Amino acid sequence: MPTFTSLSILVLSAATFSLVIGLLQTRFLFTLKTLKFDLGKLNPISGLKRMFSLRSLFELVKAIAKLLIVGFVGYSVIKGNFAKIILSVDTELINGTLLIWSTFTELIIKCSIALIIVSIADYYYSRYEYEQSIKMTKQEVKEEFKEIEGNPEIKRRQRQIMMQYAMHRMMQEVPQASVVITNPTHFACALRYDSEKDFAPVLVAKGADKVALRIIEIARENDVPIVRNQKLAREIYFNTEIGETIPERLYKAVAEVLAYVFTLREKRETLK
């Protein structure tokens, strides 16, 4: 009876140890999903693929290695106690039983220690293998960056479309301008001033080089006055954004230009 009790304790200890190692390897993940019935698991072709995959072969090699290690430990214990086991045949039953039990206990303890060492090594290797498997390649990092930040080509195209749209909107405002101040072809600034709506002149369009020439062209097509003032055109271009009123320090200079433009317009209407 004591022998049975001791053996039961050893078996239960080994089972508990195996369960704990399994939980540690999965970081205490417990699921019944693998017990779920699946007809796909009965497919012989899929089964053969799993059996002869590189992963299965690797796991087989690991299992054989574990078996060889535990087998070697067991063999060493039995070999070391072989003479005592042979002599136990000529001893009394109780002494022979105790000798065999001590050998069996030593075998269980040393095999358990070997299994602990193998399991710990297997745990750390499995963890390393998992961490390596979830690492992304450079191409995967690039693809993920594209998904998060957006494809650079698409973003560039979107910026081009937005710039074209903004340019089109800006050019549509030129015919409503009160005056276009130029430098004479490098810069062009279209200003709108309506005493009923604006408390100060507003910049509705501006551009340099080709854009400036296009603003001047549209202004001529729509009879918008064009005034050449190199210094004022540069000041407005570099210090005012589209849709904003001009800086207060430029009020006087712009007022003089607008007064000149409005005077010309009145004379023209009088002549008509």
Buried (B, 14 or more C-beta within 10 A) or exposed (E): EEEEEBBEEBEEEBEEBEEEBBEEBEEEEEEEEEEEEEEEEEEEEEEEEEEEEEEEEEEEEBEEEBEEBBEEBBEEBBEEBEEBEEEBEEEEEEEBEBBBBEBBBBBBEBBBEBBEEBBEEBBEEEEEEEEEEEEEEEEEEEEEEBEEEEEEEEEEEEEEEEEEEEBEEBBEBBBEBBBBBBBBEBBBBBBBBEEEEEEBBBBBBBBBEEBBBBBBEBBEEEEBBBBEBEEBBBBBBEEBEBEEBBEEEBEEBBEEBBEEBBEEEEEEEEEE
